[in-house]
Amino acid sequence: ALDADIAAALAGASARVYAGALAADIERFARGARVSTRFGDEGALLRARLAIDSEGACTFNGAGACVAAGLDVSAFFDGDAFDVQGLEAAATDAVIALEAAHWVSLPPSEAIGDGAAATRAIALRIEGLSTLLMSSGLAYDSDDGRAVAAAISSLASAAAATASAQLAEKLGARSGAEDTASITSTRTAADRIKPPVLFSLVAKRGAELWRAINPSTPMRHAQRISFAPAARMDIDGGCEPLGEIAPFRPRGDGGIGRRVVAPVVDGLRALGYAPGDIIEIAAHAEGRRTLEGAPAISLETLARKGLPDSSLEAIDAAVRDGFPVRAAIHPAVVGADVLRETFGLPEDVAAGRRGDLLRTLGFSDDDAAAADAWAQGAGEIKGAPGLAPAHRAIFVSGEAIDAEARIAMAAALAPFASDALALRLQERGDIEALAARAASAGVTSLAFLAGPSAPLVLPEYEEEKSVPQAETAVVESLRERATERVTDQDASGLGTRRRLPDRRKGYIQKSSVGGHKVYLHTGEYDDGVLGEIFIDMHKEGAAFRSLMNNFAIAISIGLQYGVPLEEFVDAFVFTRFEPAGEVKGNDSIRHATSILDYVFRELAVSYLDRGDLAHVDPFAARGDGIGAMAVDAEAAIRLMSRGFARGQAPDNLVVLAPRGGARRPVETAAESRPASTPDAYEKDPCPECGHFTVARAVGGVLSCAACGWKVKHA
């Protein structure tokens, strides 16, 4: 019988139940599978699943269960040669493992169990093809790249078919006749593959196995090879190209930043680049984590501007922690005293409450972008110095691979696919034409990913700019009254606590800072001003948890007594203590030097529009693909609490970005403005409420859209 430990490694611990029942002749096929598990997949070799899932991992349409396994073909290439025997053995062993998984799996219904017993559907998913191509120095969109992918797929599918036929001879064939024409056409396709010399033995062995299979031979399994997308996002599955070549990952220095994936380094080495050149090319994508030698904005340039060594060291430390240049060269890092004494900046500018320090120092946005690419990485190597122009196509990945190249790769793999060949394409250009070309290539399942939505464009109206001379005195009177009212409010508000309503709105942000979960709760006044915060770290020790709770209470009391949020932000950002490090779960902040640094960065981004303290543009970080600064209509229920509104918000309510004042009902037609001329707010505040929502109507009527104040002038 098959050894229980080998079966457990192949099919999971539950395979021990079936190990004693396997036929003795199957034992010779179990030689220790070479399927890669370096990604830490929770199912080891196997991931049992129902027949159809949302990703199309196994598009078997029969009334039965289908078990799937991933085979990482890149694990059989060491840079000098491809292990042909290893891939053949791994495909054979994986088929045996999937057969064992069928016996030990528990179908959700009797009908599915009967269907599984009849069809024995399995799916051996080919993974790592694009990784292998880049590691060997071959472009995804090239004839050699497609030939190598086809050769490897031919060998894996032939080995799986051979193992299935041998299992059928010992254990019995599945129900249903085999498609002899399909096997014949696959054999023909295998004979036509002409890969580079390095992979010639792969194509030769695959063709030999296919010629040895009799088209009328019964099979044990309904299907065998799948090119569906991988279940994990960090694996390139099927005919999909490699994703990012320099994704954000933990770095050796404890921070978070871009790291070049291994296939890039392997590919550069295969192309003959020297180690020093590889390091320089990788640094272009990863970043150098310093401004020393950076273009436009460097430590040398900043020193010539007059910044002292202490400020330069603080700036470089912030860059090492992964902060962009605009956040590193910030008054909170440089120091307000330094800016006042060295450059004579006003108090509010030196404190960071107004202005942009980079622009104040004479740097442009292009200068900041160039310095960011130098320090934090460009994320690609196409423009890296030292990379030959002829090799740039090899290291193109992700969305840069167009639909035509993906369809061409699918056409090369289609003869060896046992199930529906799936593709995911960006929704660009003529969709119907792309679908027709994909169908002719053998693609039977096509998913179009929607691109960024177009921004909502509202018509522009020309504002009224002329003010009658007779009303100048009235405007001056309004300005004086508003100024007096604001002054009186400021004087009377000292020492008075503004209580929050018992039922208030806010939001909850769940994140992880350095591996420690943090729940940030906010409470707001009716006008949207922040009035309280709560910081919950329920898994920390009692002392630290109580300290954070009381700190949040102290901040809340300060906010309610009128301390500006800006003061707290300036005081607590860039504080350093543990826990600190990578931030997960927040769409704008990736790294924090402490819990307080993270909390007040989040509050500054959310309530003060302080994009300089974010590591990602909050508009560009949208998960739905909408581009930077896009304006769209969002469902109001996403922006408000249904419980807070007690279910009174209609489902069809949307929120549009305002361009002017809210329109209010008017008492008579004579007082209303014609529909062709929109309301335009005056530049002076309302004398009653202080809002800048005073609109002028025909007949000399000035009214406030916020509080309803109204005055009529001749």
C-alpha positions as CSV (number, residue, x, y, z in Angstrom):
1,A,0.0,0.0,0.0
2,L,1.1,3.6,-0.5
3,D,3.0,4.9,2.5
4,A,0.7,6.9,4.7
5,D,3.2,9.8,5.2
6,I,3.7,10.2,1.4
7,A,0.0,10.2,0.9
8,A,-0.5,12.8,3.6
9,A,2.1,15.1,2.0
10,L,0.4,14.7,-1.3
11,A,-3.3,14.9,-0.4
12,G,-3.4,16.3,3.1
13,A,-3.6,14.6,6.5
14,S,-7.0,13.0,5.6
15,A,-5.4,10.9,2.9
16,R,-4.2,8.5,5.6
17,V,-7.7,7.1,5.6
18,Y,-7.4,6.1,2.0
19,A,-3.7,5.1,2.0
20,G,-4.3,1.5,2.7
21,A,-6.9,1.1,0.0
22,L,-4.7,2.2,-3.0
23,A,-3.7,-0.5,-5.4
24,A,-0.2,-1.8,-4.9
25,D,0.8,-1.0,-8.5
26,I,0.3,2.7,-7.9
27,E,3.1,2.8,-5.4
28,R,5.7,2.9,-8.2
29,F,4.4,6.3,-9.2
30,A,4.7,8.0,-5.8
31,R,8.3,9.2,-6.0
32,G,8.0,12.4,-3.9
33,A,6.3,15.1,-5.7
34,R,8.3,18.1,-6.9
35,V,5.4,20.5,-6.7
36,S,6.6,23.8,-5.2
37,T,5.2,24.8,-1.8
38,R,7.6,27.8,-1.3
39,F,4.6,30.2,-1.3
40,G,3.3,28.7,1.9
41,D,0.0,27.7,0.4
42,E,-2.4,26.7,3.1
43,G,-3.4,23.5,1.2
44,A,0.2,22.3,0.5
45,L,-0.2,20.5,-2.9
46,L,-4.0,20.4,-3.0
47,R,-6.9,22.8,-2.7
48,A,-10.1,20.9,-2.8
49,R,-13.0,23.0,-4.2
50,L,-16.4,22.7,-5.8
51,A,-16.7,22.4,-9.6
52,I,-17.1,26.2,-10.4
53,D,-15.7,29.1,-8.4
54,S,-15.6,32.8,-9.0
55,E,-12.1,32.7,-10.5
56,G,-12.8,29.8,-12.8
57,A,-10.2,27.6,-11.2
58,C,-11.9,24.6,-12.6
59,T,-14.7,25.2,-15.1
60,F,-15.9,21.6,-15.1
61,N,-19.6,21.6,-16.0
62,G,-20.5,18.2,-14.8
63,A,-22.6,17.5,-11.7
64,G,-19.7,16.5,-9.6
65,A,-16.8,17.8,-7.4
66,C,-13.5,18.7,-8.9
67,V,-10.3,18.9,-6.9
68,A,-7.5,21.2,-8.0
69,A,-3.7,21.4,-7.4
70,G,-1.2,24.0,-8.5
71,L,2.0,22.9,-10.3
72,D,4.8,25.6,-10.2
73,V,6.8,24.8,-13.3
74,S,9.3,27.6,-12.5
75,A,10.7,25.3,-9.7
76,F,12.2,23.0,-12.3
77,F,14.5,25.6,-13.9
78,D,17.8,26.4,-12.2
79,G,19.0,29.0,-14.7
80,D,21.2,26.6,-16.7
81,A,18.8,23.7,-17.5
82,F,15.3,22.6,-17.2
83,D,14.6,19.4,-15.2
84,V,12.5,17.4,-17.7
85,Q,12.3,14.2,-15.6
86,G,11.3,16.2,-12.5
87,L,8.4,17.9,-14.2
88,E,7.2,14.6,-15.6
89,A,7.4,13.0,-12.2
90,A,5.7,15.9,-10.5
91,A,2.7,15.9,-12.9
92,T,2.4,12.1,-12.4
93,D,2.5,12.3,-8.7
94,A,0.0,15.2,-8.6
95,V,-2.5,13.2,-10.6
96,I,-2.2,10.4,-8.0
97,A,-2.6,12.9,-5.2
98,L,-5.7,14.3,-6.8
99,E,-7.1,10.8,-7.2
100,A,-6.5,10.2,-3.5
101,A,-8.2,13.5,-2.6
102,H,-11.3,12.4,-4.5
103,W,-11.7,9.4,-2.2
104,V,-11.2,11.3,1.1
105,S,-13.2,14.4,0.1
106,L,-16.6,14.9,1.6
107,P,-19.0,16.2,-1.1
108,P,-21.7,18.6,0.1
109,S,-24.6,16.5,-1.4
110,E,-25.3,13.0,-2.6
111,A,-25.8,14.1,-6.2
112,I,-22.4,15.8,-6.3
113,G,-20.8,12.8,-4.7
114,D,-22.3,10.5,-7.4
115,G,-21.1,12.8,-10.1
116,A,-17.6,12.9,-8.7
117,A,-17.4,9.1,-8.5
118,A,-18.5,8.9,-12.2
119,T,-16.4,11.6,-13.7
120,R,-13.4,11.8,-11.4
121,A,-12.8,15.4,-12.4
122,I,-9.4,16.8,-11.5
123,A,-7.6,20.0,-12.4
124,L,-3.8,20.3,-12.4
125,R,-3.3,24.0,-12.7
126,I,-0.1,25.1,-14.5
127,E,1.5,28.0,-12.6
128,G,4.7,30.0,-12.9
129,L,5.0,30.1,-16.7
130,S,5.6,33.8,-16.9
131,T,8.0,33.6,-14.0
132,L,9.9,30.9,-15.9
133,L,10.0,33.0,-19.1
134,M,11.4,36.1,-17.3
135,S,13.9,34.0,-15.4
136,S,15.3,32.5,-18.6
137,G,15.5,35.9,-20.3
138,L,12.6,35.4,-22.7
139,A,9.8,38.0,-23.3
140,Y,6.2,37.0,-22.6
141,D,5.2,38.6,-26.0
142,S,7.7,36.7,-28.2
143,D,7.6,33.6,-30.4
144,D,10.3,32.0,-28.3
145,G,8.4,32.7,-25.1
146,R,5.2,31.2,-26.4
147,A,7.1,28.2,-27.7
148,V,8.6,27.5,-24.3
149,A,5.3,27.9,-22.6
150,A,3.7,25.4,-25.0
151,A,6.5,22.9,-24.6
152,I,6.2,22.9,-20.9
153,S,2.5,22.6,-21.0
154,S,2.7,19.8,-23.5
155,L,5.0,17.8,-21.3
156,A,2.9,18.4,-18.1
157,S,-0.4,17.5,-19.9
158,A,1.2,14.4,-21.6
159,A,2.5,13.1,-18.2
160,A,-0.9,13.7,-16.6
161,A,-2.8,11.9,-19.4
162,T,-0.3,9.0,-19.2
163,A,-0.8,8.7,-15.4
164,S,-4.6,8.9,-15.8
165,A,-4.6,6.1,-18.4
166,Q,-2.5,3.9,-16.1
167,L,-4.8,4.5,-13.2
168,A,-7.8,3.7,-15.4
169,E,-6.1,0.4,-16.3
170,K,-5.8,-0.5,-12.6
171,L,-8.8,1.1,-11.0
172,G,-11.3,1.5,-13.8
173,A,-12.1,4.2,-16.3
174,R,-14.5,7.1,-15.8
175,S,-17.9,7.1,-17.4
176,G,-18.2,8.6,-20.9
177,A,-16.2,8.1,-24.0
178,E,-12.9,9.9,-24.7
179,D,-12.6,12.6,-27.4
180,T,-10.2,10.8,-29.8
181,A,-10.1,13.8,-32.1
182,S,-8.9,16.1,-29.3
183,I,-6.0,13.8,-28.4
184,T,-5.0,13.5,-32.0
185,S,-5.0,17.3,-32.5
186,T,-3.0,17.7,-29.3
187,R,-0.4,15.2,-30.5
188,T,-0.1,17.2,-33.8
189,A,0.3,20.5,-31.8
190,A,3.0,18.9,-29.7
191,D,5.0,17.9,-32.8
192,R,5.0,21.4,-34.1
193,I,6.6,23.1,-31.1
194,K,10.0,24.6,-31.9
195,P,11.4,26.2,-28.7
196,P,14.9,27.6,-28.1
197,V,17.8,25.0,-27.7
198,L,17.7,25.3,-23.9
199,F,14.2,23.9,-23.8
200,S,14.4,21.5,-26.8
201,L,14.4,18.4,-24.6
202,V,11.2,19.5,-23.0
203,A,9.4,19.7,-26.3
204,K,10.9,16.4,-27.5
205,R,9.8,14.5,-24.3
206,G,6.3,15.9,-24.5
207,A,5.9,14.9,-28.1
208,E,7.2,11.4,-27.3
209,L,4.6,10.9,-24.5
210,W,1.7,12.1,-26.7
211,R,2.7,9.8,-29.5
212,A,2.7,6.9,-27.0
213,I,-0.9,7.6,-26.0
214,N,-3.5,5.7,-27.9
215,P,-6.4,8.1,-28.8
216,S,-8.9,5.5,-27.9
217,T,-7.4,4.7,-24.5
218,P,-9.9,5.2,-21.6
219,M,-8.9,7.7,-19.0
220,R,-9.5,7.7,-15.2
221,H,-10.3,11.4,-15.0
222,A,-12.7,13.7,-16.9
223,Q,-10.1,16.5,-17.3
224,R,-6.5,17.0,-16.2
225,I,-4.7,20.3,-17.1
226,S,-6.0,23.7,-16.3
227,F,-4.7,27.2,-17.1
228,A,-7.1,29.0,-14.8
229,P,-5.8,32.0,-12.8
230,A,-4.1,31.1,-9.5
231,A,-6.1,31.2,-6.3
232,R,-3.3,33.3,-4.7
233,M,-2.5,36.8,-5.9
234,D,1.3,36.3,-5.4
235,I,1.4,33.5,-8.0
236,D,1.2,34.0,-11.7
237,G,-1.3,31.3,-12.9
238,G,-2.1,29.9,-16.3
239,C,-1.5,32.2,-19.2
240,E,-1.4,35.3,-17.1
241,P,1.7,37.5,-17.3
242,L,3.8,38.2,-14.3
243,G,2.4,40.9,-12.0
244,E,4.4,43.8,-10.5
245,I,8.2,43.3,-10.8
246,A,8.8,45.5,-7.8
247,P,5.9,45.2,-5.4
248,F,5.8,46.7,-1.9
249,R,7.2,44.2,0.6
250,P,9.0,44.2,4.0
251,R,12.6,45.1,3.7
252,G,15.6,43.9,5.5
253,D,15.9,47.1,7.5
254,G,12.5,46.5,9.0
255,G,10.6,49.0,6.8
256,I,8.3,48.6,3.9
257,G,9.3,49.3,0.4
258,R,9.6,48.1,-3.2
259,R,11.5,44.8,-3.7
260,V,12.4,43.5,-7.1
261,V,11.1,39.9,-7.5
262,A,13.5,37.1,-8.1
263,P,12.7,36.5,-11.8
264,V,14.0,39.9,-12.6
265,V,17.4,39.2,-11.1
266,D,17.5,35.7,-12.6
267,G,16.6,37.1,-16.0
268,L,19.3,39.7,-15.9
269,R,21.8,37.1,-14.9
270,A,20.7,34.8,-17.7
271,L,21.2,37.7,-20.2
272,G,24.8,38.1,-19.0
273,Y,24.7,41.3,-16.9
274,A,27.4,41.7,-14.4
275,P,26.6,41.7,-10.6
276,G,27.3,45.4,-10.3
277,D,25.0,46.2,-13.2
278,I,22.2,44.1,-11.7
279,I,22.5,45.9,-8.4
280,E,22.2,49.3,-10.2
281,I,19.2,48.2,-12.3
282,A,17.4,46.8,-9.3
283,A,18.1,50.0,-7.3
284,H,16.3,51.9,-10.1
285,A,13.1,49.9,-9.4
286,E,13.5,49.5,-5.6
287,G,14.8,52.9,-4.6
288,R,18.0,53.7,-2.8
289,R,16.3,54.9,0.5
290,T,18.5,58.0,0.6
291,L,18.5,61.5,-1.0
292,E,22.3,61.4,-1.3
293,G,23.1,61.8,-5.0
294,A,19.4,62.2,-6.0
295,P,18.5,64.3,-9.0
296,A,17.0,67.8,-8.4
297,I,16.5,67.3,-4.6
298,S,19.5,65.8,-2.9
299,L,21.2,66.2,0.5
300,E,23.8,68.3,-1.2
301,T,21.2,70.6,-2.7
302,L,19.4,71.0,0.6
303,A,22.7,71.8,2.3
304,R,23.4,74.6,-0.2
305,K,19.9,75.9,0.6
306,G,21.1,76.4,4.2
307,L,19.6,73.4,6.1
308,P,21.8,72.3,9.0
309,D,23.2,68.8,9.4
310,S,20.7,67.9,12.0
311,S,17.8,68.6,9.7
312,L,19.5,66.7,6.8
313,E,19.9,63.7,9.0
314,A,16.3,63.8,10.1
315,I,15.2,64.1,6.4
316,D,17.3,61.2,5.4
317,A,16.0,59.1,8.3
318,A,12.4,59.8,7.2
319,V,13.3,58.7,3.6
320,R,14.9,55.5,4.9
321,D,11.6,54.8,6.7
322,G,9.8,54.9,3.4
323,F,8.3,58.4,3.5
324,P,8.0,60.3,0.2
325,V,10.1,63.4,-0.4
326,R,7.2,65.8,0.3
327,A,6.6,64.1,3.7
328,A,10.3,63.9,4.5
329,I,11.0,67.5,3.7
330,H,8.3,68.8,6.0
331,P,8.3,71.3,8.9
332,A,7.6,68.5,11.4
333,V,10.9,66.9,10.3
334,V,13.1,69.9,9.5
335,G,12.0,71.8,12.6
336,A,9.9,75.0,12.8
337,D,12.8,76.8,14.6
338,V,15.2,76.0,11.8
339,L,12.8,77.3,9.2
340,R,12.2,80.6,11.1
341,E,15.8,81.2,11.9
342,T,17.3,80.1,8.5
343,F,14.7,81.3,6.1
344,G,12.7,83.8,8.1
345,L,9.4,82.0,7.3
346,P,6.2,83.1,9.0
347,E,5.0,81.2,12.0
348,D,2.2,79.3,10.3
349,V,4.4,78.4,7.3
350,A,7.2,77.2,9.6
351,A,4.8,75.1,11.6
352,G,3.4,73.5,8.5
353,R,-0.1,74.9,8.8
354,R,0.1,76.8,5.5
355,G,2.0,76.4,2.3
356,D,4.2,73.8,0.8
357,L,7.8,73.7,2.1
358,L,9.2,72.1,-1.1
359,R,7.8,74.9,-3.2
360,T,8.9,77.5,-0.6
361,L,12.4,76.2,-1.1
362,G,12.1,76.5,-4.8
363,F,11.5,72.9,-5.9
364,S,8.8,71.9,-8.4
365,D,6.5,68.9,-8.5
366,D,8.7,67.3,-11.2
367,D,11.7,67.7,-8.9
368,A,9.8,65.9,-6.1
369,A,8.7,63.1,-8.5
370,A,12.3,62.5,-9.7
371,A,13.6,62.5,-6.1
372,D,10.9,60.0,-5.1
373,A,11.8,57.7,-8.0
374,W,15.4,57.8,-6.9
375,A,14.7,57.2,-3.2
376,Q,11.6,55.0,-3.1
377,G,11.9,53.4,-6.5
378,A,10.3,53.7,-10.0
379,G,8.6,50.3,-9.7
380,E,9.9,49.2,-13.1
381,I,13.3,48.8,-14.9
382,K,12.4,49.8,-18.4
383,G,14.1,53.1,-17.9
384,A,17.0,51.8,-15.8
385,P,20.4,53.0,-16.8
386,G,22.5,50.1,-18.0
387,L,19.6,48.1,-19.4
388,A,19.9,47.4,-23.1
389,P,17.0,48.7,-25.2
390,A,16.6,45.2,-26.8
391,H,16.0,43.7,-23.3
392,R,13.3,46.1,-22.2
393,A,10.4,43.9,-23.6
394,I,11.6,41.0,-21.4
395,F,10.8,42.8,-18.2
396,V,7.4,44.2,-19.2
397,S,4.7,42.9,-16.9
398,G,1.2,43.3,-15.5
399,E,-1.1,45.8,-17.3
400,A,1.7,46.8,-19.7
401,I,1.1,43.5,-21.5
402,D,-1.6,44.3,-24.0
403,A,-4.6,42.1,-24.9
404,E,-3.1,40.9,-28.2
405,A,-0.1,39.4,-26.4
406,R,-2.3,37.6,-23.9
407,I,-4.5,36.2,-26.6
408,A,-1.5,35.0,-28.5
409,M,-0.2,33.2,-25.4
410,A,-3.6,31.6,-24.9
411,A,-3.6,30.4,-28.5
412,A,-0.2,28.7,-27.9
413,L,-1.5,26.9,-24.7
414,A,-5.0,26.1,-25.9
415,P,-4.2,22.6,-27.5
416,F,-3.1,21.4,-24.0
417,A,-5.9,22.7,-21.9
418,S,-8.4,20.1,-20.6
419,D,-10.9,22.7,-19.3
420,A,-12.1,26.1,-20.3
421,L,-9.1,28.4,-21.0
422,A,-9.8,31.7,-19.1
423,L,-8.3,35.1,-19.8
424,R,-8.7,38.4,-17.9
425,L,-8.3,41.5,-20.1
426,Q,-8.6,45.2,-19.5
427,E,-11.7,46.8,-20.9
428,R,-10.1,48.9,-23.6
429,G,-10.8,49.3,-27.3
430,D,-13.2,47.2,-29.3
431,I,-14.4,44.5,-26.9
432,E,-16.3,42.5,-29.5
433,A,-13.2,42.3,-31.7
434,L,-11.1,41.1,-28.8
435,A,-13.7,38.5,-27.9
436,A,-13.7,37.2,-31.5
437,R,-9.9,36.9,-31.6
438,A,-9.9,35.2,-28.2
439,A,-12.5,32.7,-29.3
440,S,-10.6,31.9,-32.5
441,A,-7.5,31.3,-30.3
442,G,-9.3,28.7,-28.2
443,V,-10.3,30.9,-25.2
444,T,-13.6,29.7,-23.9
445,S,-13.9,31.9,-20.8
446,L,-13.2,35.7,-21.1
447,A,-13.4,38.3,-18.3
448,F,-13.1,42.0,-19.0
449,L,-11.9,44.1,-16.2
450,A,-13.5,47.6,-16.1
451,G,-11.1,50.4,-16.5
452,P,-11.2,53.7,-14.6
453,S,-14.5,55.5,-14.8
454,A,-14.7,58.8,-16.5
455,P,-15.0,61.7,-14.1
456,L,-18.4,63.4,-13.7
457,V,-18.2,66.6,-15.7
458,L,-20.8,69.2,-14.9
459,P,-21.4,72.2,-17.1
460,E,-19.4,75.3,-16.3
461,Y,-21.3,78.6,-15.9
462,E,-19.8,82.1,-16.0
463,E,-20.0,83.7,-12.6
464,E,-21.5,87.1,-12.2
465,K,-18.6,89.4,-11.4
466,S,-20.0,92.9,-11.6
467,V,-21.3,94.4,-8.4
468,P,-23.4,97.6,-8.6
469,Q,-21.8,100.6,-7.0
470,A,-24.9,101.2,-4.9
471,E,-24.3,97.9,-3.1
472,T,-20.7,98.5,-2.2
473,A,-21.6,100.1,1.2
474,V,-23.9,97.1,1.9
475,V,-21.0,94.6,1.2
476,E,-18.7,96.6,3.5
477,S,-21.3,96.6,6.2
478,L,-21.7,92.8,5.9
479,R,-17.9,92.3,6.2
480,E,-17.7,94.4,9.3
481,R,-20.6,92.7,11.0
482,A,-19.2,89.2,10.2
483,T,-15.8,90.2,11.5
484,E,-17.3,91.5,14.7
485,R,-19.4,88.3,15.1
486,V,-16.4,86.0,14.6
487,T,-14.3,88.1,17.1
488,D,-17.1,87.9,19.7
489,Q,-17.4,84.1,19.3
490,D,-13.6,83.6,19.6
491,A,-13.6,85.7,22.8
492,S,-16.6,84.1,24.4
493,G,-15.5,80.5,23.5
494,L,-12.4,80.5,25.6
495,G,-12.6,77.9,28.3
496,T,-16.0,76.6,27.2
497,R,-16.4,73.0,26.4
498,R,-18.4,72.2,23.3
499,R,-20.3,69.0,24.1
500,L,-20.8,66.3,21.4
501,P,-24.4,65.2,20.7
502,D,-25.4,61.9,22.4
503,R,-26.0,60.4,18.9
504,R,-23.1,61.4,16.7
505,K,-21.5,60.2,13.5
506,G,-18.0,59.2,12.7
507,Y,-16.1,56.3,11.3
508,I,-14.0,53.2,12.4
509,Q,-10.7,52.5,10.8
510,K,-9.2,49.0,11.3
511,S,-5.5,48.7,10.6
512,S,-2.4,46.8,11.6
513,V,0.8,48.7,12.7
514,G,3.9,46.5,12.9
515,G,1.7,43.5,13.3
516,H,-0.5,45.0,16.1
517,K,-4.2,45.6,15.3
518,V,-5.4,49.1,15.9
519,Y,-9.1,50.2,15.8
520,L,-9.5,54.0,15.5
521,H,-13.0,55.3,16.3
522,T,-13.9,58.9,15.7
523,G,-16.9,61.0,16.8
524,E,-18.0,64.2,15.0
525,Y,-20.2,67.2,15.6
526,D,-23.2,67.8,13.4
527,D,-21.1,70.0,11.2
528,G,-18.5,67.3,10.6
529,V,-15.8,68.7,12.9
530,L,-13.8,66.0,14.8
531,G,-14.8,66.0,18.5
532,E,-13.5,62.7,20.0
533,I,-11.3,59.7,19.2
534,F,-11.0,56.2,20.8
535,I,-8.0,53.9,20.2
536,D,-8.7,50.2,20.8
537,M,-5.8,47.7,21.0
538,H,-7.6,44.9,22.7
539,K,-4.8,42.3,22.4
540,E,-2.2,44.5,24.1
541,G,-1.3,44.3,27.8
542,A,-3.7,46.0,30.3
543,A,-1.3,48.8,31.2
544,F,-0.6,49.8,27.5
545,R,-4.2,49.4,26.6
546,S,-5.3,51.6,29.5
547,L,-2.7,54.2,28.7
548,M,-3.9,54.5,25.1
549,N,-7.5,54.7,26.2
550,N,-6.8,57.6,28.6
551,F,-4.6,59.3,26.0
552,A,-7.5,59.2,23.6
553,I,-9.8,60.7,26.3
554,A,-7.3,63.5,26.9
555,I,-7.1,64.3,23.2
556,S,-10.9,64.2,22.9
557,I,-11.3,66.7,25.8
558,G,-8.8,69.0,24.2
559,L,-10.7,68.9,20.9
560,Q,-13.9,69.7,22.7
561,Y,-12.3,72.7,24.4
562,G,-11.2,74.1,21.1
563,V,-7.7,72.9,20.6
564,P,-7.2,72.7,16.9
565,L,-6.5,69.2,15.5
566,E,-3.6,70.7,13.6
567,E,-1.8,71.3,16.9
568,F,-2.1,67.6,17.9
569,V,-1.0,66.5,14.4
570,D,2.1,68.7,14.6
571,A,2.9,67.4,18.0
572,F,2.6,63.7,17.5
573,V,3.6,62.8,13.9
574,F,7.1,61.4,13.5
575,T,7.1,60.3,17.1
576,R,9.2,57.0,17.4
577,F,8.5,54.1,19.7
578,E,7.3,50.5,19.3
579,P,5.1,49.1,17.9
580,A,6.0,50.6,14.6
581,G,6.6,49.6,11.0
582,E,4.4,48.4,8.1
583,V,0.8,49.6,8.1
584,K,-1.8,47.2,6.6
585,G,-5.5,47.9,6.1
586,N,-5.2,51.7,5.4
587,D,-5.4,52.9,1.8
588,S,-3.3,56.0,2.4
589,I,-0.7,55.2,5.0
590,R,1.9,52.4,4.5
591,H,4.4,53.0,7.3
592,A,4.3,54.6,10.7
593,T,7.0,55.3,13.3
594,S,4.7,54.7,16.2
595,I,1.0,54.2,17.0
596,L,0.6,57.9,17.6
597,D,2.3,58.7,14.3
598,Y,-0.2,56.5,12.5
599,V,-3.3,57.8,14.4
600,F,-2.6,61.4,13.7
601,R,-1.5,60.8,10.2
602,E,-4.9,59.1,9.6
603,L,-6.8,62.0,11.3
604,A,-4.8,64.6,9.3
605,V,-5.5,62.9,6.0
606,S,-9.2,62.4,6.8
607,Y,-10.1,65.7,8.5
608,L,-7.5,68.2,7.4
609,D,-6.8,67.1,3.8
610,R,-3.1,66.8,4.6
611,G,-2.1,64.7,1.6
612,D,1.6,65.5,2.4
613,L,1.3,63.1,5.4
614,A,0.0,60.3,3.3
615,H,2.2,57.7,1.5
616,V,-0.4,57.2,-1.2
617,D,-2.7,59.7,-2.8
618,P,-6.1,58.9,-1.2
619,F,-7.8,59.4,-4.6
620,A,-5.3,57.2,-6.4
621,A,-5.6,54.4,-3.8
622,R,-9.2,53.5,-4.7
623,G,-9.6,49.7,-5.0
624,D,-12.2,50.0,-7.8
625,G,-9.7,51.3,-10.3
626,I,-10.9,54.9,-10.5
627,G,-8.0,57.2,-11.3
628,A,-6.4,60.1,-9.4
629,M,-8.7,63.0,-8.5
630,A,-11.6,61.3,-10.2
631,V,-15.0,62.8,-9.3
632,D,-17.9,60.3,-9.4
633,A,-21.3,59.8,-8.0
634,E,-21.2,57.4,-5.1
635,A,-24.1,55.7,-3.3
636,A,-24.8,57.7,-0.2
637,I,-25.2,54.6,1.8
638,R,-21.5,54.1,1.5
639,L,-20.8,57.4,3.1
640,M,-23.3,57.4,5.9
641,S,-24.5,55.0,8.6
642,R,-27.9,53.4,7.9
643,G,-28.3,52.9,11.6
644,F,-27.5,56.6,12.3
645,A,-30.1,57.6,9.8
646,R,-32.6,55.1,11.3
647,G,-33.3,53.7,7.8
648,Q,-34.6,57.0,6.5
649,A,-32.0,57.3,3.6
650,P,-33.5,56.3,0.3
651,D,-31.5,53.6,-1.7
652,N,-31.3,55.7,-4.8
653,L,-29.6,58.7,-3.1
654,V,-26.2,59.7,-4.6
655,V,-23.7,62.3,-3.6
656,L,-22.4,64.7,-6.2
657,A,-19.3,66.9,-5.7
658,P,-20.7,70.4,-5.2
659,R,-19.7,73.3,-7.5
660,G,-21.6,76.1,-5.7
661,G,-24.3,76.7,-3.1
662,A,-27.2,74.4,-2.3
663,R,-30.4,75.7,-3.9
664,R,-33.2,76.7,-1.5
665,P,-36.9,77.1,-2.2
666,V,-37.9,80.8,-2.8
667,E,-41.1,82.4,-1.8
668,T,-42.1,84.1,-5.0
669,A,-41.2,83.8,-8.7
670,A,-40.3,87.5,-8.7
671,E,-37.5,86.8,-6.2
672,S,-36.1,83.8,-7.9
673,R,-33.2,83.8,-10.4
674,P,-33.8,82.5,-13.9
675,A,-33.0,78.9,-14.4
676,S,-30.3,79.7,-16.9
677,T,-28.2,81.6,-14.4
678,P,-26.8,79.5,-11.4
679,D,-26.4,80.8,-7.9
680,A,-23.0,82.3,-7.2
681,Y,-21.7,82.7,-3.6
682,E,-20.4,86.1,-2.5
683,K,-16.9,86.4,-1.2
684,D,-18.1,87.7,2.1
685,P,-19.3,85.5,5.0
686,C,-22.8,85.4,6.4
687,P,-23.2,87.9,9.3
688,E,-25.4,85.4,11.2
689,C,-23.6,82.0,10.9
690,G,-20.2,83.0,9.4
691,H,-20.5,80.5,6.4
692,F,-19.4,81.7,3.0
693,T,-22.8,80.8,1.5
694,V,-24.3,84.2,0.8
695,A,-25.9,84.2,-2.7
696,R,-27.3,87.2,-4.6
697,A,-30.7,87.0,-6.4
698,V,-32.5,89.3,-8.8
699,G,-34.0,92.3,-7.0
700,G,-31.1,92.9,-4.6
701,V,-31.8,90.0,-2.3
702,L,-28.8,88.6,-0.4
703,S,-29.6,85.2,1.3
704,C,-27.5,82.6,3.1
705,A,-28.0,79.0,2.0
706,A,-26.8,77.6,5.3
707,C,-28.9,79.4,8.0
708,G,-31.6,81.1,5.9
709,W,-30.5,84.7,6.7
710,K,-31.9,87.1,4.1
711,V,-31.8,90.9,3.4
712,K,-33.3,92.9,0.6
713,H,-31.7,96.1,-0.8
714,A,-33.0,98.5,-3.3
